[in-house]
Amino acid sequence: MPYDPIQRHQAIEKIVVRESPEGQEKKYYRFRVDRWYGGIITSDCVGCGLLCKFCWVSDFIMNQPAKVGEFYKPKNVAERLVFLAKKSGIRQLRVSGGEPTIGKPHLLQLLDNLQDKGYHFILETNGIPIAYDPNYAQELAKYPFLHVRVSLKGCNEEEFAVLTDAKPEGFTLQLKALENLVKAGVSCHPSVMSSFFPRESLNRLAHRLSKISPELSEGMEIEELILYPRVIQRLRHFGLEYYVAHKPNRVPQEQI
């Protein structure tokens, strides 16, 4: 049976987030320097409300969030990101690995700790919490150093359901998140996993995005599958076929 993506995000939040006197804590399992965006410091959080069939995260991390990682206070996450940034000379930061918008107070407090430090923060999200929480986008608008990348799982409701096994209306929520961000004046763009469906789907998606904002359609990022070993295993397990994919060491430079 398809799962409700809102309910699953809320259920995961109860596992990977906890309250403390010094701010809401969240689970992370790794901090690293990465090649994307021309160089970025990444903190990998635990827990996502979607179960994407092409996800690169290991089964253990995806399916056992209670057993993975350690709880961190927002200021400690910020300190580790800044330490790695200074050490490597990189000015861009992000949270990846799971869904960064799970635990809104934690994320906002993390951004508070990075305010006025001269870094650019890229928030990679599936957008669903930003859609069902009517105030989320407005609160993100307080941070001028923030850019939000909403990762669309397919080009429409049916493709979303195929790739995530969630209810198809989850895709509508992803578009709603973009609408909320645009209305709030938050810098953002959509990316779309395009490897599994024909070009016509992308064209129809671009038309839908243009109705929200022409800039979203013009700025749509085309995301293509990367064949990490874990991804290959998942594709075989689910019987998913793809049109375009790249080996990890042969990703086109324009997609890095």
N, C-alpha and C positions, 0 to 999 in steps of 0.2 A: 504494500500500500504506500502511495506517496505520503511523505511527511509534510507537516506544516512548517515552513522555514522560520516563521516568527516564533512559534513555540519552541523549535529546536534551538534557536539563538538564546532564548530566555532560559532554557534548561541548561545549556552549556555554561551560561553566565554564572549559575549557581555553583558550578564546579571549579571554575578557573578564576573567580574573583572572590575576595573576602575583604571585610572592613577592618581597619586598624586605626588607632588614634592619630597616626601620622598620614592618613590618606588611604584611599582604596588600593589594595594590593592586587596584583594580577600575576598569573603564572607565565614564565618564560623558560625556554630551554636552550637558548643559544644567543650569543652576540658575535657579530662577524663583520669583516670588511668584504664588500661585494662589488662586482663589476658593472652592475646595471646602472643606467642613467649616467654613464661615464665615470662611475665611482660613487659608492654610497655606503654608509654605515647602517647595519641592519640588526635589529633585535627581533628574534623570532618568538612570538607568543604562542601559547597553547590554546587550542579550542577554536572551532569554527561552526557556524550554524548550517553550513552546507556540506554535502558529501559529494564533491565533484569527482567524477570517474577518471578524470585526467590529472588529478592533483599529484604534485611531486612529494608531498609530505608522507612520511612512512605510515603504515597501517597502525603501528603501536601508538604513535603520537596522535593520529587522527581519532582512533577508536578508544583510547585509554587516557583521556585527559586528566583523570584523577591521579594517575600513576606517573605522570610525566612532568618534568620541570620543577621550578621553585618559585615561590611567591616573592615578588619584588615591589617595593614602594615606588611611586612615580619618580621621586627624586633620585633613587638609586638607578633606575633605568636611564634617566637623563644623564647622570654622572658617567655611567658606562659608555653611553653613546658618545658623549663629549670627549671622554678619555681616548677612545679609538679614533675619533675624528681628528683630534690634535696630533695623535701619534702618526696618522697616515696622511695628514694634510688634506682631508676631504671635508667639504662643507655641506654635504647632503646627508640627511638622516631619514630613517623609516622604521616602521614596525611591519613585519611580515610573518610568514609561517602559519598564522591563524588569522582570525578576524580581529583587527585592531579596535574596531568600534564597540566590541563587547566590553562592558565595564566603562560606561561614559565618564563617570567621575575620575577614574584612573587616567583615561586618555587626556581629559582636559587638564588634570593636574600635571601630567607629563609635559603637555604643551606649555603650561604656565612656567615650568622649570626651565624650559628652553627659550622662553621669551627674551628678546633683546640680546641673544648670544651670537647672532650673526649667521645662524644656520638656516638652511632651507629644508623643511620637513615635508616629505611626500607620504600622504596617507593613502595606502592601497586598501581598498575595501570592496566588499560585494554590495554595499550600500543599504542592505535591508534594515539594519537598526536606524539609519538616517531617514528611512521612509516611514517606519511605524512610530518613531518618536518625533512629534511635530516640532520640538524645540532644538533638536540636535544640530541641524544645519545653522541655525541662528547663533548657537553657542560657538560653533567652529569659526564663524565669521569674525570672531575677536582676534584671530591670529593671522596677521598679514604675511607671515613667513610660511604659511601652510598652503599646499596644493593637494587636492583630492583626486585620485585616480579610481574611478568606479569600474570594476572589472565585471563586465557583462558575460554571463554564462550562456552563450549562444546569441542568436539574433531575434528571437521571439519566444513566446510562452511555451510553445511545443518543444523547441530546441532546448530551452532551459530545463524542462522536465526530463528530457532524454539524458542530458549531461549531468544532472544532479540527483535524479530520482525524487525531487521535491514536487510539490504542487505547482502547476504552471503559473499561477498568479504571482509566484515569487519573482518572475521576470518583470511583471508590472510594477512591483515594489522597487526593483532596481531602477526603472525609469523614473519612478516617483522620487527616489533619492536624488537623482540628477536634477529634477525639477525643483526640489527643495533647496539644493545647493545654489542653483542659478538664482532663485528668488532671494536668497540670503546674501548674494554677492560673493560667494566663496569661489576662489579659483579652482576649476575642476575640468576634467575631461573624461570621456568614456573610453575604455578599451574593450575589445570584444574578441573572445576566443573563436577564431574563424576557420580552424582547420577541419572541422567536421561537416560543414554544410556548404552548398553552392553559393556562387557570387550573388545570385539573385536575392538571397537572404540578406546579405550585407546592404544591398541597394535599398531594400524595403526598410531595414533598420535605420539607415541614414535619413530616409524620409520621415520616419517617426521622430527621430532625434531633432530634426529641423523644426518640427512643430513646437518643441520645447524651447529650443534656441538654435539659430543657424550656426552659432559658434560650436555647439556640441557636434553637429553633423560634420562640419569642416575639420574639427580637431579629433575626430574619432581615430583611435589607435588600433591598428590591426595586430592582434596577438596570435602567434602561431606556435603550435605544439613543439615542446622540447622533449626529446626522447631519453629522459633519464631512465636508468634501469627500473626504478619503481613504477614509472609511468608506463613503460612497455608491459610490465606484468599486469597492471590494471587494465590496459586496453585489451589484452588477450583475455583476461578474466571476464570482462563485460562484453566482449565481442564488438568493440567500437572500431570502426574503420575511419580513416582520415584521408584528406586530400593533400595536405602539406604538413611536413614536420621537419625538424632539424636535430642533428646530433648535438650534444652539449658543447662540443668544441668547434662546431661549425654554424653557430647562430649568426645570421647576417649582422654586420656591424650596425646597421640602422635600427636593429631591434635590441641593441644592448644599451 
